[in-house]
Amino acid sequence: MSTRTLRVNELLQRELSNLLRRKYNNDAAAVTITGVEVTPDVRQGKVFVAITGDDELAADRLRWLRKHAQELRFALGEIIILKHMPVLTYELDLATDRGNRILGLLDEIAAKEKPAATPPKPPAPDAP
């Protein structure tokens, strides 16, 4: 991936996050932009979002983002000067869910091994 593409990815991620916080604070409160990947010609891109809440809320917020994709693209076009503003598609980023699940499993394993790993306490000395 070229340096220009990386810079465009970071710029789009930052400005889209700012736009959602400023203009759509109530609707996008549970939405976090975790990454953006544009094609080398910067005509198309994927926006990865993490949504806090249950699955129903995540599906609702993802539908909301996809419904407002064109409006968000035009608002980004007013902020960012690019020859071609990429057509952005929004996808749910499941990496945080997988990471949390793995951390939970590791905690369970550590909790099971902890009682077996602690040595028994020596008896208390007799008091004179």
Secondary structure as UniProt FT lines:
FT   HELIX           3..23
FT   TURN            25..30
FT   STRAND          31..38
FT   TURN            40..41
FT   STRAND          44..51
FT   HELIX           55..67
FT   HELIX           69..79
FT   STRAND          87..92
FT   HELIX           95..117
//
